[in-house]
Amino acid sequence: MSRHRTIFGAVVAAAGLVLAMGHAALGTSGAAAASGAAVAAATAGCGKTPTLRNGTYTIQSGGKSRSFILRVPDGYDANRQYRLIFAFHWRGGTMNDVSSGGTSGTPWSYYGLQEKSNNSAILVAPQGLGNGWANSGGEDLRFVDDMMARIESDLCVDTTQRFATGFSYGGGMSYALACARATVFRAVAVFSGAQLSGCDGGTQPIAYMGLHGITDSVLNISQGRSLRDRFVRNNGCTAQNPPEPGQGSRTHTLTTYSGCRSGYPVVWAAFDNGHMPGPVDGTYAESGITTWTKTEVWKFFSQFQSGSDPSPSPTPTPSATPGTTGPIRGVASNRCVDVTGASQNNGTAVVLWDCNGQSNQQWTATSSGELRVYGNKCLDVSGAGTADGTGVLIWDCNGQNNQKWRFNSDGSITAIGANKCLDVAGSSTANNARIQIWSCTGAGNQRWTRT
C-alpha cells in the first residue's frame, strides 16, 4: 500500500492543515449536557424494530444537509445496549475513507475499531463540511448531537458507552468533543491532533488517550502534548513528562498516568514516526492491517464497563423542531417563560409567569437555534455574558451565539454561547421569578417542556 494516501491520506491532510490552522477559528460554541445517574441508560431505540441499517444517511443540522455512514453490528439485538463510536476523518479525507478502511479494507475500517469491537459497537463515520472540521459557530458539535439523537431514537445504545476518535483534523474534532461534551462521551482517542476545532468549555474530566508521532511535521508533537495536558489537569492526574521513544528507534512508548481521578485515566502513546494513525513498529511504513494503534485504542475504550462511573448524560437533542411555536413551561413551577409586561422593547427581562397563551409567551424555534417572540425578537443572554446568574432578556435577532439555544432530552435548555442552562433564580416557582443562565445541574428549575 502506498504511504499516506491509502489508509488515511495524510499527504492531502498536510497541505490542508497548514492552510486550515490559520483560520480554523476554532469554533467556540457548543454546550455540555448535565450529568446523568451512574447507571446504564437505555435509549429510546431499545426494544424497537430498527429502521436504520448499514449505509449512508443524510439529516438536517443547523439548517444544512449533513451526512454520515452507519455500521450496525451483525446480528443486531434491539434488547442489547451497544457502544456507540464516532470516527472522524482527516482534512481532505471523507467518511467513505474511514468506513472502508482504504486499501487496508475491513481491518482498518473506523480506524480498526470495526474489527476490534467484534460486533459490540455501533460505528459512525461522519462527513465534515469541506472535508474538514472547522466547527464554525459550533456547527459540528451540533451535528454530533443531531446524529446521536437520530441514531439513539432508533437503535439501542448504552449512554454510558459513547466514544469518539479521529486522525489529524478528526483528532481535533474528537478533542473538541472532549472539551464540550465531557458528560456525554465516556472517552476519546486523539490521533495526531491539535486544537483545530475549538475547545468550548474544556474544564471537565473525561477519559483521554493521545497518540502522536515524535517527528510529525504537520502537527508538531508539542501540540498533541498540549491537548493531553489539559486532561491531565482536569482528571487530577499526577503531572509528569512521560518517556517517548528516541528518533531512529522505530518503536512506541505507552504511558498510563498515575494519580488520576477514578474512572478518568489518561494514556499517552508516542511513536517514532510522522503524521499518521497507523504506524508499525520496526519500520517507518504504516499499515492499517498490522498497526498496534487499533489494539491500544480498543483496549482503552473497552476497559469501561456498562453503567460504570462516571455516567454521561442522556442524548442531547440540539433544538426544538424548527417552526415550532408555543409556550415554554417550567417543570418545577408549571409556569411559563414570559416577556415582562408584554413589552417589545430591547432589554426587557424574561421571567416566570402563569401560562396564559398570550403573544409574550409564544416562542418560535428556528433552524439556526433561535427562540423568537413577536416574530423579530430573540431570547438573548444579556451582554453575551457567560457567568452564572447572567440574566435573560429579549433583543433584536442578530444571529450571535448569545441568542442560540439547544433543547436537551433531559428537559434542559442550553445557552450555546455560554455553555450553561436556562435556569430559574433561586429555584423559585413564583410569578415574576427571574430567569437566568447557570451551570447545568439537572435540577427541576432547569427543566422545561414545550406545551
C-alpha positions as CSV (number, residue, x, y, z in Angstrom):
1,M,0.0,0.0,0.0
2,S,1.3,3.4,-0.8
3,R,2.3,5.5,2.1
4,H,-0.1,8.2,3.5
5,R,-2.7,8.1,0.7
6,T,-4.3,4.7,1.0
7,I,-5.1,4.3,4.7
8,F,-5.5,7.9,5.7
9,G,-4.5,10.4,3.0
10,A,-2.0,12.4,5.1
11,V,-0.4,14.0,2.1
12,V,-3.7,15.7,1.4
13,A,-4.1,16.3,5.1
14,A,-0.7,18.0,5.4
15,A,-1.4,20.6,2.8
16,G,-4.9,21.3,4.0
17,L,-4.0,21.6,7.7
18,V,-1.2,24.1,7.0
19,L,-3.8,26.3,5.4
20,A,-6.6,25.4,7.9
21,M,-4.6,26.2,11.1
22,G,-4.7,29.9,10.3
23,H,-8.4,30.1,10.1
24,A,-9.8,27.1,11.9
25,A,-11.2,29.7,14.3
26,L,-11.6,27.0,16.4
27,G,-15.4,27.3,16.9
28,T,-16.3,28.5,20.3
29,S,-19.9,27.3,20.6
30,G,-21.5,24.2,21.9
31,A,-22.5,23.0,25.4
32,A,-22.1,20.0,27.6
33,A,-25.2,18.4,28.9
34,A,-26.0,17.9,32.6
35,S,-24.7,14.7,34.2
36,G,-26.9,11.7,34.5
37,A,-27.2,8.9,37.0
38,A,-24.4,6.4,37.3
39,V,-26.4,3.6,35.7
40,A,-26.6,2.2,32.2
41,A,-29.3,4.2,30.4
42,A,-31.2,2.6,27.6
43,T,-32.0,4.9,24.6
44,A,-35.5,5.2,23.0
45,G,-34.4,2.8,20.3
46,C,-34.1,-0.2,22.7
47,G,-36.8,-2.8,22.1
48,K,-37.8,-1.3,18.8
49,T,-37.6,-2.8,15.4
50,P,-35.0,-0.6,13.8
51,T,-35.3,1.3,10.6
52,L,-31.6,2.2,10.4
53,R,-29.3,-0.2,8.6
54,N,-25.8,-0.2,7.4
55,G,-25.4,2.7,4.9
56,T,-25.2,6.4,4.3
57,Y,-27.7,8.8,5.9
58,T,-28.4,12.5,5.5
59,I,-30.0,14.7,8.1
60,Q,-30.7,18.3,8.6
61,S,-28.4,20.0,11.2
62,G,-28.3,23.8,11.8
63,G,-30.1,24.3,8.5
64,K,-27.6,22.3,6.5
65,S,-27.7,18.8,5.0
66,R,-25.1,16.6,6.8
67,S,-24.2,13.0,6.1
68,F,-22.8,10.0,7.9
69,I,-22.1,6.4,7.3
70,L,-23.5,4.0,9.9
71,R,-22.5,0.4,10.6
72,V,-24.8,-1.6,12.8
73,P,-23.4,-4.8,14.3
74,D,-24.1,-8.1,12.6
75,G,-26.9,-9.9,14.4
76,Y,-28.0,-6.6,16.0
77,D,-30.3,-7.3,19.0
78,A,-32.7,-4.5,19.9
79,N,-32.7,-5.5,23.5
80,R,-28.9,-5.2,23.9
81,Q,-27.3,-1.9,24.7
82,Y,-24.4,-1.2,22.4
83,R,-21.4,1.0,22.5
84,L,-21.6,4.0,20.1
85,I,-18.3,5.1,18.5
86,F,-17.8,8.1,16.2
87,A,-14.7,8.1,13.9
88,F,-13.8,11.4,12.3
89,H,-11.8,11.7,9.1
90,W,-8.8,13.9,8.5
91,R,-8.7,17.1,6.4
92,G,-9.2,16.2,2.8
93,G,-10.5,12.7,3.8
94,T,-14.1,11.5,3.8
95,M,-16.5,9.4,5.7
96,N,-16.0,6.8,3.0
97,D,-12.3,6.6,3.7
98,V,-13.0,6.0,7.4
99,S,-15.7,3.5,6.7
100,S,-14.0,1.5,4.0
101,G,-10.5,1.4,5.6
102,G,-8.9,2.3,2.3
103,T,-6.7,-0.3,0.7
104,S,-6.3,-2.0,4.1
105,G,-10.0,-2.7,4.0
106,T,-12.0,-4.0,6.9
107,P,-9.0,-4.4,9.2
108,W,-8.7,-0.6,9.2
109,S,-12.4,0.3,8.9
110,Y,-13.2,3.0,11.5
111,Y,-9.5,3.1,12.4
112,G,-9.6,-0.6,13.1
113,L,-12.4,-0.5,15.5
114,Q,-14.9,-2.4,13.4
115,E,-12.5,-5.4,13.6
116,K,-11.6,-4.9,17.2
117,S,-15.1,-4.3,18.5
118,N,-16.3,-7.6,17.0
119,N,-20.0,-6.6,16.7
120,S,-20.2,-5.0,20.1
121,A,-20.4,-1.4,18.8
122,I,-22.5,0.8,16.5
123,L,-20.0,2.7,14.4
124,V,-20.4,6.1,12.8
125,A,-18.3,7.9,10.2
126,P,-19.5,11.5,9.9
127,Q,-18.7,13.7,6.9
128,G,-17.2,17.1,7.6
129,L,-18.1,20.3,5.7
130,G,-15.4,20.9,3.0
131,N,-13.9,17.6,4.1
132,G,-12.8,19.2,7.4
133,W,-14.0,20.0,10.9
134,A,-13.7,23.8,11.4
135,N,-16.7,23.6,13.7
136,S,-17.7,27.2,12.9
137,G,-20.1,28.5,15.5
138,G,-20.2,25.1,17.0
139,E,-22.0,23.6,13.9
140,D,-20.0,20.3,14.0
141,L,-20.8,19.8,17.7
142,R,-24.5,20.3,16.9
143,F,-24.1,17.8,14.0
144,V,-22.8,15.2,16.5
145,D,-25.8,16.0,18.8
146,D,-28.2,15.5,15.9
147,M,-26.6,12.3,14.8
148,M,-26.9,10.9,18.3
149,A,-30.5,12.0,18.5
150,R,-31.3,10.2,15.2
151,I,-29.3,7.1,16.0
152,E,-30.4,6.6,19.6
153,S,-34.1,7.2,18.8
154,D,-33.9,4.1,16.5
155,L,-31.1,1.9,17.9
156,C,-30.3,0.6,21.3
157,V,-27.3,2.4,22.8
158,D,-25.8,2.4,26.2
159,T,-25.5,6.1,27.0
160,T,-22.6,5.4,29.4
161,Q,-20.6,4.0,26.5
162,R,-20.2,6.7,23.9
163,F,-16.7,7.2,22.3
164,A,-15.0,9.4,19.7
165,T,-11.8,9.1,17.8
166,G,-10.2,10.6,14.7
167,F,-6.9,11.5,13.0
168,S,-5.4,14.9,12.4
169,Y,-8.4,17.3,11.8
170,G,-10.6,14.4,13.0
171,G,-8.4,14.3,16.1
172,G,-9.1,18.0,16.6
173,M,-12.8,17.3,16.4
174,S,-12.5,14.5,18.9
175,Y,-10.7,16.9,21.2
176,A,-13.5,19.5,20.7
177,L,-16.0,16.8,21.9
178,A,-13.8,16.1,24.9
179,C,-13.9,19.8,25.8
180,A,-17.6,20.4,25.1
181,R,-19.3,17.1,25.6
182,A,-17.3,15.6,28.5
183,T,-20.5,14.5,30.2
184,V,-21.9,13.0,27.1
185,F,-18.9,10.9,25.9
186,R,-17.1,8.3,28.1
187,A,-13.7,8.6,26.4
188,V,-11.9,9.9,23.3
189,A,-8.8,8.8,21.5
190,V,-7.0,11.6,19.5
191,F,-4.6,10.5,16.7
192,S,-2.0,13.2,15.9
193,G,-4.3,16.1,16.8
194,A,-4.2,19.7,17.7
195,Q,-6.7,22.4,18.8
196,L,-8.2,22.8,15.3
197,S,-12.0,22.5,16.0
198,G,-12.1,24.6,19.2
199,C,-12.3,23.7,22.9
200,D,-15.6,25.0,24.2
201,G,-15.7,24.5,27.9
202,G,-12.7,22.3,28.5
203,T,-12.9,22.2,32.3
204,Q,-14.5,18.9,33.0
205,P,-12.7,15.5,33.2
206,I,-13.1,12.8,30.5
207,A,-11.0,9.6,29.9
208,Y,-8.4,10.7,27.3
209,M,-5.9,8.9,25.1
210,G,-3.5,10.8,22.8
211,L,-1.3,9.2,20.1
212,H,1.4,11.2,18.3
213,G,4.5,10.8,16.2
214,I,7.7,12.4,17.5
215,T,8.7,13.5,14.0
216,D,5.2,14.8,13.0
217,S,5.9,17.7,10.6
218,V,2.3,18.6,10.1
219,L,1.1,19.0,13.7
220,N,4.1,19.0,16.0
221,I,4.0,16.6,18.9
222,S,4.1,19.6,21.2
223,Q,0.5,20.3,20.1
224,G,-0.6,16.8,21.0
225,R,1.1,17.1,24.4
226,S,-0.8,20.4,25.0
227,L,-4.1,18.6,24.4
228,R,-3.1,15.8,26.6
229,D,-2.0,18.1,29.4
230,R,-5.4,19.8,29.6
231,F,-7.0,16.5,30.6
232,V,-4.1,15.5,32.9
233,R,-5.1,18.6,34.9
234,N,-8.9,18.1,34.5
235,N,-8.6,14.5,35.5
236,G,-6.5,15.2,38.6
237,C,-3.5,13.1,37.3
238,T,0.0,13.5,38.6
239,A,1.9,15.8,36.3
240,Q,4.9,14.2,34.6
241,N,7.0,14.2,31.4
242,P,6.2,10.7,30.1
243,P,9.0,8.9,28.3
244,E,9.0,9.0,24.5
245,P,11.0,6.8,22.1
246,G,14.2,8.1,20.5
247,Q,14.4,9.1,16.9
248,G,15.6,6.1,14.9
249,S,14.2,3.5,17.4
250,R,11.1,2.8,15.3
251,T,9.2,1.9,18.4
252,H,6.4,3.3,20.5
253,T,6.1,4.1,24.2
254,L,2.8,3.9,26.1
255,T,2.3,5.7,29.4
256,T,-0.7,5.5,31.7
257,Y,-0.7,8.5,34.0
258,S,-0.8,7.9,37.8
259,G,-3.0,9.6,40.3
260,C,-5.9,10.2,38.0
261,R,-9.4,10.5,39.4
262,S,-11.1,7.2,39.4
263,G,-12.7,6.5,36.1
264,Y,-10.8,9.2,34.3
265,P,-7.5,7.7,33.0
266,V,-5.1,9.5,30.7
267,V,-2.9,7.5,28.3
268,W,-0.2,8.9,26.1
269,A,1.3,6.9,23.2
270,A,4.3,8.4,21.5
271,F,5.9,6.7,18.5
272,D,8.9,7.2,16.3
273,N,7.2,8.2,13.1
274,G,5.5,11.2,11.4
275,H,1.9,12.3,10.8
276,M,-0.1,9.1,10.7
277,P,-2.6,7.0,12.7
278,G,-1.3,3.6,11.6
279,P,2.4,3.3,12.5
280,V,4.1,-0.1,12.6
281,D,7.0,-0.8,15.0
282,G,10.2,-1.7,13.3
283,T,9.6,0.3,10.2
284,Y,8.7,3.8,9.0
285,A,5.9,2.4,6.9
286,E,2.3,2.3,8.0
287,S,-0.4,-0.3,7.8
288,G,-4.0,-0.4,8.9
289,I,-3.6,-4.2,9.0
290,T,-0.6,-4.5,11.3
291,T,-0.5,-1.3,13.3
292,W,-0.5,-1.5,17.0
293,T,-2.7,1.6,17.5
294,K,-6.0,0.0,16.8
295,T,-5.4,-2.6,19.5
296,E,-4.4,0.0,22.1
297,V,-7.3,2.3,21.3
298,W,-9.8,-0.6,21.6
299,K,-8.2,-1.7,24.8
300,F,-8.6,1.9,26.1
301,F,-12.3,2.1,25.1
302,S,-13.3,-1.4,26.1
303,Q,-12.0,-1.1,29.7
304,F,-15.1,0.9,30.6
305,Q,-18.0,-1.2,31.7
306,S,-21.6,-0.5,31.2
307,G,-23.1,1.7,33.8
308,S,-19.7,2.4,35.5
309,D,-18.9,5.9,36.9
310,P,-18.8,8.5,35.5
311,S,-22.1,8.2,33.7
312,P,-22.8,10.5,30.7
313,S,-26.0,12.4,30.3
314,P,-29.0,11.5,28.2
315,T,-28.9,12.1,24.5
316,P,-28.9,15.8,23.7
317,T,-31.4,16.9,21.1
318,P,-29.9,20.1,19.7
319,S,-33.0,22.1,19.1
320,A,-36.8,22.1,19.0
321,T,-38.3,21.3,15.6
322,P,-37.8,24.4,13.5
323,G,-41.0,26.3,13.1
324,T,-42.5,25.0,16.4
325,T,-44.3,27.8,18.2
326,G,-45.7,27.7,21.7
327,P,-45.0,28.4,25.4
328,I,-42.0,27.0,27.3
329,R,-43.3,25.7,30.7
330,G,-41.1,25.2,33.7
331,V,-41.3,21.6,35.0
332,A,-40.9,22.6,38.7
333,S,-43.1,25.7,38.6
334,N,-45.7,24.9,36.0
335,R,-45.3,28.5,34.9
336,C,-44.2,29.9,31.5
337,V,-41.3,31.8,30.1
338,D,-42.8,35.3,29.8
339,V,-41.7,38.7,28.5
340,T,-42.3,41.2,31.3
341,G,-45.4,43.3,30.8
342,A,-45.7,42.1,27.2
343,S,-43.2,44.7,26.2
344,Q,-41.5,44.6,22.9
345,N,-38.6,46.8,23.9
346,N,-35.0,45.6,23.6
347,G,-33.7,44.7,27.0
348,T,-37.0,43.7,28.6
349,A,-36.4,40.9,31.1
350,V,-37.8,37.5,30.8
351,V,-39.4,35.9,33.8
352,L,-41.7,33.2,35.0
353,W,-45.5,33.9,34.9
354,D,-48.7,32.0,34.9
355,C,-49.2,30.4,31.4
356,N,-51.9,32.5,29.6
357,G,-51.4,31.8,25.9
358,Q,-50.6,35.4,25.1
359,S,-48.1,36.5,22.5
360,N,-45.4,37.4,25.0
361,Q,-45.3,33.6,25.9
362,Q,-45.2,32.3,22.4
363,W,-41.7,31.2,21.4
364,T,-40.8,30.1,17.9
365,A,-37.8,27.8,17.4
366,T,-35.8,28.5,14.2
367,S,-33.4,26.3,12.3
368,S,-30.5,28.4,13.5
369,G,-31.3,27.7,17.2
370,E,-33.1,31.0,18.0
371,L,-36.1,31.3,20.2
372,R,-38.2,34.1,18.7
373,V,-41.0,36.1,20.2
374,Y,-43.2,38.6,18.4
375,G,-41.6,37.4,15.2
376,N,-38.5,39.6,15.4
377,K,-37.2,39.5,19.0
378,C,-34.9,36.8,20.3
379,L,-34.3,35.2,23.7
380,D,-30.9,36.7,24.5
381,V,-28.3,36.3,27.2
382,S,-27.6,39.8,28.5
383,G,-24.4,41.3,27.2
384,A,-23.4,37.9,25.8
385,G,-22.4,37.0,29.3
386,T,-21.2,33.6,30.4
387,A,-21.2,33.9,34.2
388,D,-23.6,32.1,36.4
389,G,-26.6,34.4,37.1
390,T,-26.4,36.4,33.9
391,G,-30.0,37.5,33.1
392,V,-32.0,36.6,30.1
393,L,-34.0,39.2,28.1
394,I,-35.3,39.9,24.6
395,W,-33.4,41.7,21.9
396,D,-33.5,42.2,18.1
397,C,-32.4,39.0,16.5
398,N,-28.8,39.3,15.3
399,G,-27.6,35.7,14.8
400,Q,-25.0,35.8,17.5
401,N,-24.3,32.8,19.8
402,N,-25.9,34.5,22.9
403,Q,-29.2,34.1,21.0
404,K,-28.7,30.4,20.2
405,W,-30.4,27.7,22.3
406,R,-30.4,23.9,22.3
407,F,-33.2,21.7,23.8
408,N,-31.8,18.6,25.5
409,S,-33.6,15.3,26.1
410,D,-33.5,15.7,29.9
411,G,-35.6,18.8,29.6
412,S,-32.8,21.3,30.0
413,I,-32.2,24.2,27.5
414,T,-28.6,25.1,26.9
415,A,-27.4,28.6,26.0
416,I,-24.9,27.9,23.2
417,G,-22.6,30.8,23.7
418,A,-22.3,30.4,27.4
419,N,-22.4,26.6,27.7
420,K,-24.9,27.0,30.5
421,C,-28.5,26.1,31.2
422,L,-31.7,28.2,31.3
423,D,-32.4,28.5,35.0
424,V,-34.9,30.0,37.4
425,A,-33.1,32.0,40.0
426,G,-33.1,30.5,43.5
427,S,-35.3,27.6,42.3
428,S,-38.2,29.9,42.7
429,T,-41.6,28.9,41.4
430,A,-43.3,32.2,41.9
431,N,-44.7,34.7,39.4
432,N,-42.1,37.2,38.3
433,A,-39.2,34.9,39.2
434,R,-36.0,35.9,37.4
435,I,-34.8,33.7,34.5
436,Q,-31.1,33.5,34.0
437,I,-28.3,31.1,32.9
438,W,-26.5,28.8,35.3
439,S,-24.1,25.9,35.3
440,C,-26.2,22.8,34.3
441,T,-27.3,20.7,37.3
442,G,-30.2,18.7,36.1
443,A,-32.4,20.2,38.8
444,G,-36.1,20.9,38.3
445,N,-35.6,24.7,37.9
446,Q,-33.6,23.9,34.8
447,R,-36.1,21.6,33.1
448,W,-38.7,22.8,30.6
449,T,-41.4,21.4,28.3
450,R,-42.9,22.7,25.1
451,T,-46.7,22.7,25.5
